[in-house]
Structure formats: structure tokens, C-alpha cells
Amino acid sequence: MRFEELSIWQRSSALCVELYRYLSELRDFGFRDQITRSALSVPSNIAEGFERDSSKERARFWNYAKGSVGELRTQIHIGQQIGYLESDVASRWLKESEELSRMLHAMIRGVRHDYTKG
């Protein structure tokens, strides 16, 4: 299996692409840079963790991805409050990011079980 076949990688990549496209004209470069970097970090760390040899390393990178999802959710909330994101868009992205966080939690728990049982 390749990381590109993982549903979580596909979904986090799609969210990242949608976010990049939506914010492409935003003139607040600081906000745009921060939120897009958070979004890009999620599928990137999922892929990097998948490519690692040990369960412990996988868990570490998937924890980074989970942290980036939390950062992204914070920025979505703030983006909505300051008027950069429409409510329906922000709600959809928040729902998807919450689901990604749950999926990552399950993946991390699974690989932790692998390296703690030995």
C-alpha cells in the first residue's frame, strides 16, 4: 500500500487544496501563509509517518499531523470571526478537520499498541 491510497491522506489533501484555492486572493498574507501551512502540514506528516520504518516514528509524525489539525481548526475559527471565511465554508472545514483529528487519533492509538505490546 502507498500513502496516496489512505483515505485520511486523500481527505486532508483535498481540504488543503480547497483551502488554498479559497484563500488565493486574500491580501492578508500573514494569515493566509499561516493557515495554508497548517493545512499543508497535515497530509505531509501523514505521508512522512507512513513512510517511516517503526511504529514509534509513525506515531510521532501522525501526532504532528494531529497537532496541525488543531492549529488549522483554530485558524478556521478565527478566520470566520474576522470575516475572511464564510460561515458555511468554515463549518464544512471544521467538520472535516474534526473528523481528520478523530481518524488520526485512531491511527496513533493503533500504532502505539504495536510498539507498547512488545
WOZIZI-V619804 format. One record per run of one state. SS is the DSSP state (H for helix, E for strand, C for the rest). FROM is the first residue (numbers start at 1). TO is the last residue. If there is no record, write none. Layout:
# WOZIZI-V619804
ss->(SS,SS)
from->(FROM,FROM)
to->(TO,TO)
This chain:
# WOZIZI-V619804
ss->(C,H,C,H,C,H,C,H,C,H,C)
from->(1,3,6,7,23,29,52,55,82,87,117)
to->(2,5,6,22,28,51,54,81,86,116,118)
